[in-house]
């Protein structure tokens, strides 16, 4: 049993390096109070004018209290001009401690916490009691004056990131006394400590997204155990439309069903170029499922892997099967569907331990990996939140855990075999299971590091494209060991049969991407294109900067929606960054407060995009006691949208920008001109959304004001525009727009009607010019994958 110590001495002075003398620590533009020689110089925009100060048991920001009653055992280790590690010491050594940091109230805060072992969701609030157990990121904005409602956007942001301190993993939580606490635990009763001086990283800045980015850069450099998203190799499948077999077949996936699904998508004009063969292809056995007896819910999680090869659905074992539609083996099947349907990437699913229940001990195909039956034990933090059926069943049935000394051999054999079968990559699921079986194996941090290193080494050895999607791995044990893996699922599963989870799914991914998006490309999961919430999900993925794949049953597609995401060649218009909530949405609850809409921003190469979603009233967050009921009259909500919602717009605005933007509404098909700091109202009903392409209006040849929108019938219209150039002399002007995607309508804002237009050097191409809103449209011919439009003025 894990030991826990809750340590909370009386409030007093700050300790540094376990020295009981009182010190003062401050963040700001100047040098740090201690160890200023280690400070880094940051770009000026990150700093705030006021310095947070910790003195006499009070942490203040701009003269306003943030934390009070800070205990004497709290220690601070300065790191840079604006950051530090915060930790604490105890008089006893145990494998799990809960330390108090001080009282926090009258702030705006956003917590990202694990509500299940595998998954995070957001929560907003104003006091310490609003901070859930297992919080992995806490963003705080302190009030500006005595009136809480007077808090302004200019108020500084304070970021708390619980990290890995040696062999201990930390998390944050609040209590009923509004005290902020942190918990450190090793996951192994034999791994104990009496101190954790660097459990929580704290940083301060005036730009929330800069603050996250720069903080993760500091931690990457300090720990060296993970890498940032921008430095990782991106798998090629991200830019192609995909199909996953899970919700189409679940574990009943079979070769003929896959053929039928790929055929129907291709015939409808949205060919899948990327396939995930999900759970159901492997050679497994399950002693808890007995033929002829009723199915027991959850018994599927007791299945174990017999070998690394495919099951009999994907290979013939008799002469009779050879005459059927069953392929001779996985290689023949993969080669067949690649040839017949033009697939570029075929991934297959496996769990981190091979299968849900691990490996079957003493099986001929697995015994060389020395699997041992272990029964998972969850930490008190996990048990304090939401129970999970998969985890409960694995606790009951046990898992056949791979010997850590043999884990690379297992991955090497498995991935080597898959490559020999023409498989291009893997989706690796159930990753957070390690923290529950780490007793006697060195603890959760060490065990996760060992498995993650072995997994990434095997991926690099066998696959050419960093071809891995990580899943069920949102614990910081995994995140802070993600050295090469570039994609991680960012939410709980997509549940097509549950109407209450559709809006939660979109909101959870957007908020989780604030944190996860610095390390990986957040994966938004699959969805049904024929579904009441299909457009809601489709639009979210269009602005999410993620891969796009559905899990439709064969023949059950909405091609009108799919063609707004997928070009005829099977490629997608992926935005540049992880889609995240706009700054004015960071501290509101778009699911349950009954009034707020969710805005998700992103950038393309030449413009920006904002998606706006009404997530209110369809469902409620788990682990919340006080439910806000949305009345029928509030089912239609209004909110403001502005070009200023898009962060880093200067990356696309350029030097010829007028300061105005062309804003195109996908839903209404209308174009408007708007100054960068102005806004307009949008009204949406439940599960309604809109996507706005925001393009900077630039001046060409002193008189032509122009902004390319992109392909008007795509959700992310501006993702089609690759480059814009201007040529000409005093008497003429040519604007060249390069992009991709045929059989579509290109649109742009133009202050003047062009004299002529050509597409790919074909002169006198027809175009339309709508004088009332200056919308210029050009039809891109079919079978045109890339185009160069020339507008002559």
N, C-alpha and C positions, 0 to 999 in steps of 0.2 A: 504494500500500500504506500502511496506517495505521502510524504510528510509535508505539512504546511505550517508556516509560521507567519502570523500577522503581527507586524512590529510597528508600533506607533507611539514613540516617546513624546514628551511634552514639546510644544513649539519652542523653537529657539533659533540659534544662529546657524548659518551655513557652514558645512565642512568642506574642505578641499584636501584631497589625498589623505583622508582620515585624520586630518589635523583638527582638533577641537577649537582652535582659535577662530573667532568670527572674521569672515571676509565679506567683501562686496564683489559681486560679479555683474557685469553689464554687457549688453550687446549694442552695437551701433556702428557709426562710421569710423570712430577712432580705434585705438588699439584695445585689445581685450585686457581685462584687469590682471590676468595671470597668463603666462606663456604667450605673450603677444608675438614672439618671434616666429611662432608656428602659424600665424594668421596668413590667409590667402587674400589677395585683392580681387574683388568682384566688380562686375559692371555696376555703375552707379545706380541703375534703376532698381536694383534689389534692395538697397538700404532704405531704412526709414529715418526720419529726422530725429525721432526720440529713441532713447536707449532703454530697453527693458532692464530693470535693476532688481537684484535679489539681495535684500538686506533685512536683518532682524526678523527673519521668518516671513517676509513678504516679497513676492515677485510682482513688480510693477511694470507697466508699459505706458509710456507717456504720462507718468504721474498717476495713473489709475491702477488700482490693484487688480492683478490677475489671479494669483494664488496667495492665500493667507494661511497662517498657522502651519507654515512649513516645518516639519519635524527636524530635530537636531541631527538625526542620523542620515539626512539627505546630503549627498556629495555631488559636486559639480566639477566637471573637467572641461575647461575651455578648449575649443577646437579651432574656430576661425573667428574673424571679426564679428560675426553675427550668430555663431552657433556654439553648442556645447553638448556634452553628454551629461545626463543626470542619472544618478543612481542612489543607492543606500547601503547601509551596513546593518548587521544584526549581531546579537550576542550568541546566537546559536547557528549551527550549520545543518541545513536540511536540503532536500532536493526540490523544495518548492517554498517560495516566500511570497507574501503579499505586503508591500510597503506603501505607506501613505506619502503623498507628495504635498498635500495642502488642499485648502478649500477653494473651489472655483464656482463662481456664480455671476449672474448678470453679464453674460457674454453671448455671442452667437457661436455655436459650435457644430461641426460636422464630424461624426464618427463613422468609420468604416469598420465593421466588426463581423466576426464569424458567427452567424446564427446557427450554422451546422458545422460539423467537422470540416467539410469541404468548401463551404461557400461563405462569401461576405455579402452584406447588404448595408445601406446607409441608414443613419439616424441623425436627425438634427435636434437641437435643444438649446437651453440657456444656462443650465447649471450642471454641477457634477453628477447629480442623480440621473441625468439624461444620458450619461456615457455608459454603454453596455459593457458587460464582461466580454473579453476577447476582442477588444478594439485594437486594430492594427495600424490605424492612422487617425489622428485627431487634428483637425484644423480649427483654429479659434480666432475670432475677431473680437477684440475688447471694445467696450462701449466708449464713446467720446465724452459723454457728459452725464449728469445725474438722471436724465431721462433716457431710458433704454432705447426708446423709439428714435432717439436723435442720433443713433449710431450712423456714421457716414461711411461711404465706400472707401474714403481715404484712410480710415483707421487701419493700423498695421495688422498683419496676419501673423499668428504664432503657430508653428507646426510642431507637433509631437509625433515622433516615429519610434515606437518600441522596436528594438533591434535584437540581434544575437550577441550576447556578451559571453565570450568563451563557449562553454558547452551548455549555456542556458539561453532559452528563448523567452523573450519578454512580451507582455501585452498590457494594455491599459484597461481600466475600469473605474466606474464611479460608485459611490455608496449613498445610502439614504441621508447621510450627513453632508452631502454635496462635496465630499472629499474626492480628489483625483488620486487613484492608486495605480501602482503597477505591480504585475505579477511576473516572477521569474521562475522557470521550472526546467528541469533537465530531462524529465521523463523516465528517469531511472533512480530508484532509491539509493543506489550505491554512489551516484554522482551528486555530491553535496557541496554547499558553499555557505559562507556567512556574509558574503558581500557581493554586490553586483554594481560596481561603480559606473559602468557604461551601458546601462540597460535601456535608456531612452535618449534619443537624439532630439534636441530642441533647436529650432532656428526661427528667425524673425525676418519679415520683409513686407513690402507694400504691394506686391503683385503675387497673387496666389499661385499662378501657374509657373512663374519664374521661381518662386520659393520652392515648389516641389521639385522642379528640374535641377536647380542648383544644389538642393539638399541631397538628392540622390547621387549627384556627381561627387559630392563630398564623401558620402558613404561608400560609393564604388571605389574611390581612391583609398579610403581608410581601411576597408576590410579586404578588398581584392577578391571577394568570393562570388561576386555577381557582376554582370555587365549591363549597361544601359541599352535600351532598344535601338537607339540610333547607330550603335556600333556593331550590331549583330547582322548576320547574313539573313535576308528575308527569303523564305521559301517561295518558289515561283507560283505555287497554287493560290497564293493570296490574290492574284490579279485575274483569276479565271473563275467562272461560275461552276459551282459544284453541287453534287447530290450525295446525301448521306442515307444509308439504308435503315437507320434506326427506327424512326417513327413510321417508316413505310412497312417494315416487316417485324421489327423488334428481333428477338432471337430466332425467329423463323426465316431469316434471310436465306435465300437460295439463288443459284445461278440463273434460273429462268426468270425469276422475279426481277433480278438486276438487269437482265437483257431487256425486259419489257419496260422498265422504268427509263433506261437510257434511250430506248427507241422512242418512247412517247415524248420525252423532252426534246429530242432532236427533231422530230417531225413537227413539233409546235414552233420551231424557230428559235429556241433557246437551248442549244446543245450543251450538255454538261461536259466540261473538260477536266473535271476533277471529281474523283469518287472516293468516298470513305465506305469501305465494307466494315460495318460496325459489328458489335458483339453478335456471335452466332456462327462464325466461320471456323472456330478453333476446335481442336480435339480435346473434349472435356468429359468428365463424368460427375455425377451428383448422387451421392448416397442418400440424400434427403428428398429426392424425387423418385418415387417408386411407381413403375408402370402399372396402370390400372387403378391407382389410388387417386383421390381428389388432389388437385394442386393446392399447395399450401403457400399463401402469399409470403414472399421473402425467401422461400427455399432456394430460389435461383441464385442467391448470394452464397450458397454453400457449395456451388460447383467448383471443381478444381481441374487444373490443366494436366492432361495425360502426357502430352508431347508438344513439341513446337510446330508440328505439322497441322494441315487443315483437316477438318472432319469429313465424313463420308458424303456429305452433301456436295462437296467440291472436288471429289475424286471418285473414280469408279473402282469398285472392289470385286465385281463379278462380270462375267461376259454379258449377262442380261443388262446390267447397268451401262455397259459400253455401247449398247444399241439405243440407249435413251439420251436425254438431253444433259445428263450429268457429264461434266468434263473429265478427262483422264486425270487431271490434277489442277492445282491452283495456277501453275504456270500456263498451262494451255488456256485456261479460262481468262486470265488477265491478258494474255496476248490476243485472244479472240476479241474481247470487248474494246481493247485499245485499237485494234485494226478496224473493227466494224463501226465504232462510234467516235473515233478521233480523240479518245481520251489522252490527255497529256500526263496526268498523275493519278495513280491508284494507291491509296493508303489503306491500311488495315488497322483494326482496333486491337489493343491488348492492354491488360492492367499492368501496373508497375510490378506486381508480384506474379505476373503471367495471366492470372484470372482473378475473379472476385474472391474466391476462396484460396487463392495461391496455387501452389503446385501440389499434386497428389503424391504424398510420401511413398517411397518404395516402388513407384511406377517405373517401368523399364525406361521410359523416355525422360524421366525427371530426376531419378535418384542420384545422378552424378552431381546435382546442384545441392545436395544435402538438405532438402526441405525438412523443416520441423514444424509440427503443429503448435501454433501459439494462439492464445485467446486474447484479443485486443482489450486494453483498458484505457478508457477515456479520462482525460484530465477533468478536474472539477469545473474548470472554465467551460469546457464543451458541454458538460452535463447541466450547467446552469442555463443554457439556452434551449435550443429545439432538438428534440430527438430525431433520429434519422433511421428509416427502416433498414437501409443497407448496413449501416453501422451496427444497429441492434442485432441483426442476423449474423453478422460476422463475429460479434462477441459471443453469440450462442453456438455457432457452428465451428468457430476457429478458422484460422488461415494457415495454409502451408507456406511458411515464410522461407524464402531462399536464404541460404547461408551467406552472410555478407562477404565472406572470402570467395564465394563462387558467383557473385552477382554479375561481374563483368563477363564471365564465361557464359552465363545464361543469355545475357543480351547479345553477346557476340554470336552465339550459336543461332538465336532466334532471328536476329536481323540479317545475318549471313544467309540463312535459309530463305528469308523473304526476298532478299535481293536476287537470289537464284531463281525465284519464281516471278521475276519481273515486277515485283512490288516496289513502289517508289518512296514510301514513307509510312509513318505510323502515328496513330493517335494513342497516347499513353494515359490511361485513366487510373482512378483510385489512388492518387499519389500521396495524399495525406495519411494513408493508413500507417505509415512508418512511425509516426509519433505515438501510436497506441501499442506498438509491439517492441519498443526500444529498451525495455527493462532487460538488463544483462547483456545488452549489445552496445553499450557505450553512451546511451542516451539519445534523445530525439535529434539533436543538432548534428551530432557526429554521424548517426545512421543515415540521416537525410543527405548529408554531404557525400557520404560514401556511395550511396545509390545514385545520386544525381550525377556525380562525376563519371561513374561507370556507364550510365545511360547516355550521357552526352558524348563520351568517348566512342561508344559503339555507333551512335548515329553518325558521327564524323567519319568513322572508319568505313561504314557501309553505304551510306546514302550521300548523294552528290549535292544536295540542295538544302542542307540543314532541315531535313524533312521530318519534323515532329510537331504535333499539336499536343500540348500538355493539358490535362483535365483533372478536375477534382484535386487541385493543388494550390489553393489560395492561402495556405498558411505561410507565414513569413519564414518558416523553416525552409520551404521550397523557394519562395520568391528571392530570398537573399542568398540562394545557391544557384540561381539561374544564370550560369555563365555564358551558355551558347543558345539555349532554347529560346526561340523568338516569338512563339505564339502560346497563349494560355487562355483557356475558357474563363470568361469574366463574370459568369453568373450561374445560378442554379439552372437545372435543365429547362428546356422549352417543353411545356406541358400542353399539348394541343387540345386535350379534353377538359382542361380546367379553365373556365373563363375568368376566374379571379386572379390568375397569375400573369396574364398577358401584359398588363401595364407595369406590373412589378418587374418583370423581366427587362423591359426597356429601361426603366429608371435605374435598376440595380447596375446594369452594365455601364451606363453613362457615368454614374457616380464612382463605381469601382475603378473605372478607367483613369480617374484622377491620379490614383496611386499606381495601379498595375501598368498603366500606359507608359510610365517612365522606364520600365524594365522589359516589357513585351508588347506585341500587338495584341490587344484584347480580342478574344474570339467571342462572337455574339451568339454562337450556336445556330442550329438549323431552325427552320420554321416551315409551316405549310403555306403554299401559295394560294390554296383554295380554303379559306378560313375567314371567320368574321373579323379577325384581327390581322389579316394578311398584309394589308397595305400599311398598317401601323408598324408591323415588324419590318416590312420591306423598306419603308422610308427611313427607319432607324438605322438599318444596315447601310443604306446609301450614304448617310452622313457619319457613319461609325469608323470609317477608315480601316475596315476589317475585310476578311474574306466573306464571300456571300455564297451560301449553299442552303438548299431546301431538303426536306425529307418527305416529299410528296409520295403518296402511293401511286403506282403506275397508272397513267391516264387521268389522275386527279390533279389537274394543274389549272391555274388561272394565268393564261399567257399574256393577258393585258397587263397584269402586274409584273410578271417576269420580264417582259420586254421593256419595262421602265428601269430595270436593273441590268439587263444582259444585252450586249450587242450581238449581232448576227453571227459573229465569229466565236462566240462563247466567252469573250473577255468582259470585264466589268470596269466601271469608272470609280476606282477606289480613291478616296480622299487621302491626303498626305499624312495626317496625324490621327491618333486615337480620338474619337469623338467624345467630348466632355461637356458637362453642363456649363452654361454661360455664367459669368461671374455673379449676376444677380439671382441665380438659382442655387448657389452653393449652400445657403443656409435655410432653404425652404423645403417643405415636404411636398413634392408634386404628386404624391399618391394619396395622401390622407388629410391634408390641411383644408381641403374643400375650396381653395381659391387660386392655387398657383398652377400655372402651366410649366411644362419642362421644355427648355431650349437647349439644343445640342449644337455646338459650333465645330467647324472644321475649315481647312484651307485646301484648295487645289493649287495647281501650278500658277494659274493666272487670276484667280478669284477666290472668294470665300463662299461658305454655305452655312445656313442655319436651318435646322429642323425644329419644329415646334409641335408639341404633343399634349393632348389632354389625357393625363393618366389618372384623373380623379374619379372615384366612385365605383370602380370595377372590382377592387380588391383591397386588402389591407396587409400591411407588413407583418411578418411573423414577430413574435416576442414583444408585442406592444400591448399594454393593458388598457390604456385610455384611447378608445376608438373614436375618431371624428366621423360622424355620419354625414354623408353628402346628400343634401336634400335634392329633390327632383328639380327644383327651380335653379339649383346650382350646377346642374349637369352640363349647362352651356356656360363656359367661362371665357373671359377675355384677358389678354395680356399684351404687353408691348414688345415689339421687335425692332432692333436697331442694327445698323452696320457695326456699331460699337460692341455688339455682342460677340463679334469675331475677334479673338485675340490674335496678335502678331500680323494684323492686316497689312502692316508696312512691308511685309515680305512680298506682297503682290501689288501694292499700290504704285510704287515707282516714283520717279522724279517728275513725271508729267501729269500727275494726278491733280484734278481740279478741287478735290475735297468732297465731291459728290459721288454717289454710287447709283448704279442702275440695279434695281431690285426686282427680281422676277419671281412671281408666285407660281409654283408648279400647279397647285390645285385650281387656281382661278385663271391661269394663263395670261395674267396681266403684268405689265411692266411699269415701273414708276421710278422717278428720280428723287433721291433723298440725300441731304447733307449727312456726313459721316456721324454726327452727334445727335441727329434727330431720330425719332421713332414713330411707328405707326401701330395701330391696334389690330389684333387678330382675335377672332372669336371662334371657338371650337366646341363641338359637342363631345361627349364621351367617346373615346377611341378614334377621334378625328385627329388629323395632323396636316401639316403643310410643310413644304420645303422651299426655302427662299435662296436663290442664287444671288449673291451680292458681288457685283463687279465694279472695280474702280473706273470712273469715267475719266479718260485722259485726253489731253489736247494734242492733236497732230497738225502740223503745219499751221499753227496759230489760230485756226478757225474751225477745224473739225473736231468735235467732241465725240468720243467713241468708247464703247465698252462691250466686249464679247460676252455673251451669256453662255452659249454652248448649245447642246442638243436639247430642244425644248420639251421633247416627250420622254426624257430621262429624269428620274428623281434628282440625281446629282448632275444637273445639266452642265455645269461648268467643269466637271471632271473630264469632259471630252476635249477641252481646249489645251493644246500643248505649248503654243507660242504665238505671240503677236508682234509683228514688225511693221515699220512704216518706211516707204521709199518714195522718192519723187523730187521735184524741184519747185521753184516758186509758182509755176503755173499748173502743176498737177500733183496728185497725191495718190499713192496706192497703199492700202492697208492689207497686209497678208496675215491670215489666220490659219495656223496649222492645227489639225486635230485628228480625231479618229471616230469611226462609227458611221456606217452607211445606212441608207433607207430611213433617214431621220431628217427632221427639220432643224436647221441651225438658226439661232436667233442672236441679235445684238441690238444695243442701243446706238443710234446714230443721230447726231444733231442735223445732218443733211442727208438727203437722198442721193445715193451713189449714181454716177452716170452709167456704170456698167459693172458686171460681175462675172467672174469665171471660177470654175471648180476644177482643179487638177488640169489647168491649161485649156479647158474647154470653154471657149469664149461665148459671150452672150447667153450665159446661164440666166434663167428667169429668177427674179426675186420680187418680193413684195415689201412695200414700205408703208407703215401705218403712221400717218402724220400726227394723230391725236396723242400717241404716247412714244413716238419715235422708235417703234419696234421694226427692225429690219429682219426679214426671214428669207432663208435660202434652203432649197431642198437638196439634200445630199443624195446622189443617185444610189440605187441598190448595188450590192456587191462592191461597195467602196469601203475598204477597211481604214485607210488613211486619206486625208484630204488637205488640200491647200486652197483656201478661198482667197481670191484677190478682189478687193473692192476698189474701183477706180472713182476718184472724185475730181 
